[in-house]
Amino acid sequence: MTIKPWKVLSSRQIMKDRFMGLRADQCEREDGHIVEAYNVIELTEWVTVIPVTDAGNIVLVREYRHASRVILTGLPGGVSDAGETDWAAVGARELREETGYVPREMVWVGTCHPNPATQNNKLHYYLALGCTPDAQQDLDPNEDIEVLEMPYSEFLDYGHLEVQHALHAAGLFYAERHFLKHPELRPKE
């Protein structure tokens, strides 16, 4: 048996705003089965940054995440502004806005689909090397972010954090895969 993409028979937009959309697709599988309403969350592409200082620390953000009602210590990142398509530049901008840190170099380490069962977007991961606190935070009106550093090796023990973000754990996977290929870039202990 060969799995094939479904044929979209019709799409209905349920809601759309500047951040996201929700649509229902009626689809037909290769075997003729009709999927009456497959809900798809439409999101813009994201970028997540793994920022590392020359001293071997990772720069983290601590913020309240309302959907889960938790305070999360994690990686900076966000979405592109209108017209932005350079993901390294988007990542550097988000890093500066959220933390006030500026990287010496941005290195792409991976791209994934955050949840391909329900979302249509991609997530790009960048390693930000040589980060220094050279700017002021420039937060969006709904952001309230505390910035901290910790040794990269401590953050790598991700399971010790009370609240864990699956996509940040994936970011560590991509960073570690990159460091295996480029051990000279691994943060100092």
C-alpha positions as CSV (number, residue, x, y, z in Angstrom):
1,M,0.0,0.0,0.0
2,T,1.3,3.5,-0.9
3,I,0.1,6.4,1.2
4,K,-1.0,9.4,-0.9
5,P,-2.1,12.9,-0.2
6,W,-5.8,13.5,0.2
7,K,-7.7,15.3,-2.4
8,V,-9.3,18.5,-1.1
9,L,-12.9,18.6,-2.3
10,S,-13.8,21.9,-0.5
11,S,-12.5,24.3,2.1
12,R,-14.5,26.6,4.5
13,Q,-12.8,29.4,6.4
14,I,-14.2,29.2,10.0
15,M,-12.2,32.2,11.4
16,K,-9.2,34.3,10.5
17,D,-7.4,37.2,12.3
18,R,-3.9,38.6,12.0
19,F,-2.4,35.8,14.0
20,M,-4.2,32.6,12.9
21,G,-6.9,31.0,10.9
22,L,-9.1,28.0,11.2
23,R,-10.5,26.2,8.2
24,A,-12.4,23.0,7.6
25,D,-11.4,20.9,4.6
26,Q,-13.6,18.2,3.1
27,C,-11.2,15.6,1.7
28,E,-11.2,12.3,-0.2
29,R,-8.7,9.6,0.5
30,E,-7.2,7.4,-2.2
31,D,-9.5,4.6,-1.2
32,G,-12.6,6.8,-1.7
33,H,-13.3,7.5,2.0
34,I,-14.7,11.0,2.5
35,V,-13.3,13.0,5.5
36,E,-16.2,15.4,6.1
37,A,-14.5,18.1,8.1
38,Y,-10.8,18.1,8.8
39,N,-9.9,21.2,10.8
40,V,-6.6,22.9,10.0
41,I,-5.1,25.6,12.1
42,E,-3.4,28.2,9.8
43,L,-0.4,29.8,11.3
44,T,2.5,31.9,10.0
45,E,6.0,30.3,10.1
46,W,7.9,30.7,13.3
47,V,11.6,31.0,14.3
48,T,13.1,29.8,17.6
49,V,16.6,30.9,18.6
50,I,19.1,29.0,20.7
51,P,21.3,31.9,21.9
52,V,24.7,31.2,23.3
53,T,27.3,33.6,24.8
54,D,31.0,33.2,24.4
55,A,31.2,32.3,28.1
56,G,29.1,29.2,27.3
57,N,25.8,30.4,28.7
58,I,22.4,30.1,27.0
59,V,20.2,33.2,27.1
60,L,16.7,32.4,28.1
61,V,13.3,34.1,28.5
62,R,10.9,33.6,31.4
63,E,7.3,34.5,30.7
64,Y,3.7,33.6,31.4
65,R,2.0,31.4,28.7
66,H,-1.7,31.9,29.1
67,A,-3.1,29.0,27.0
68,S,-1.5,26.6,29.5
69,R,-1.5,29.0,32.4
70,V,2.2,28.3,33.2
71,I,5.3,30.3,33.7
72,L,7.9,29.0,31.2
73,T,11.7,29.3,31.1
74,G,12.6,28.8,27.5
75,L,14.0,30.0,24.2
76,P,13.3,33.3,22.5
77,G,11.5,33.4,19.2
78,G,8.5,34.5,17.3
79,V,6.9,35.1,13.9
80,S,7.9,37.3,10.9
81,D,6.6,40.8,10.5
82,A,4.8,41.6,7.2
83,G,7.2,41.1,4.3
84,E,10.0,39.4,6.2
85,T,11.3,36.2,4.7
86,D,14.9,36.0,5.9
87,W,14.6,33.7,8.9
88,A,18.0,34.4,10.3
89,A,17.2,38.1,10.4
90,V,13.8,37.4,12.0
91,G,15.5,35.3,14.6
92,A,18.1,38.0,15.3
93,R,15.3,40.6,15.6
94,E,13.2,38.5,17.9
95,L,16.3,37.8,20.1
96,R,17.1,41.5,20.3
97,E,13.4,42.5,21.0
98,E,12.8,39.9,23.7
99,T,16.2,39.8,25.4
100,G,18.3,42.8,24.4
101,Y,21.0,40.4,23.2
102,V,22.6,40.7,19.8
103,P,24.3,37.7,18.1
104,R,27.7,37.8,16.3
105,E,26.4,35.0,14.0
106,M,23.2,33.2,13.2
107,V,23.5,29.6,12.1
108,W,20.5,27.6,10.8
109,V,20.3,24.2,12.5
110,G,16.9,22.8,11.4
111,T,13.3,23.2,10.3
112,C,10.3,21.2,11.3
113,H,6.5,21.1,11.2
114,P,5.4,21.9,14.8
115,N,2.3,19.7,14.5
116,P,1.6,18.5,11.0
117,A,-1.7,16.8,12.1
118,T,-3.4,20.1,12.8
119,Q,-1.2,23.0,11.8
120,N,0.1,24.1,8.4
121,N,3.2,26.0,9.4
122,K,6.9,25.4,9.8
123,L,9.3,26.3,12.6
124,H,12.9,27.3,11.8
125,Y,15.7,26.9,14.4
126,Y,18.8,29.1,14.6
127,L,21.8,28.9,16.8
128,A,22.8,32.4,17.8
129,L,26.5,32.5,18.6
130,G,28.5,35.1,20.5
131,C,25.5,36.8,22.0
132,T,26.0,40.0,24.0
133,P,23.6,42.3,25.8
134,D,23.9,45.2,23.5
135,A,20.3,46.6,23.2
136,Q,17.2,47.3,25.3
137,Q,14.3,45.0,25.2
138,D,11.6,46.1,22.8
139,L,8.6,44.0,23.9
140,D,5.2,43.7,22.2
141,P,2.4,45.2,24.3
142,N,1.3,41.7,25.5
143,E,4.8,40.5,26.4
144,D,6.3,40.6,29.9
145,I,9.6,38.8,29.7
146,E,12.4,38.3,32.3
147,V,15.8,37.5,30.7
148,L,18.3,35.2,32.3
149,E,21.5,33.2,31.5
150,M,22.4,29.7,32.6
151,P,25.2,27.4,31.6
152,Y,24.2,25.6,28.4
153,S,25.0,22.3,30.0
154,E,22.5,23.0,32.7
155,F,19.7,23.9,30.2
156,L,20.6,20.7,28.2
157,D,19.3,18.8,31.2
158,Y,15.9,20.0,30.1
159,G,13.9,17.4,32.1
160,H,14.8,19.2,35.4
161,L,12.7,22.2,34.4
162,E,9.2,22.3,36.0
163,V,7.5,23.3,32.7
164,Q,8.9,21.9,29.5
165,H,8.1,23.1,25.9
166,A,8.2,20.3,23.3
167,L,9.4,22.6,20.6
168,H,12.2,23.9,22.8
169,A,13.3,20.4,23.5
170,A,13.4,19.9,19.7
171,G,15.5,23.0,19.4
172,L,18.0,21.4,21.8
173,F,18.0,18.3,19.5
174,Y,18.9,20.4,16.5
175,A,21.6,22.3,18.4
176,E,23.2,19.1,19.7
177,R,23.1,17.6,16.2
178,H,24.9,20.7,14.9
179,F,27.5,20.5,17.7
180,L,28.2,16.9,16.9
181,K,29.1,18.0,13.4
182,H,30.9,21.2,14.6
183,P,32.4,20.4,18.1
184,E,34.5,23.5,18.1
185,L,31.2,25.5,18.4
186,R,30.0,23.6,21.5
187,P,29.5,26.0,24.4
188,K,32.3,25.9,27.0
189,E,31.5,24.3,30.4
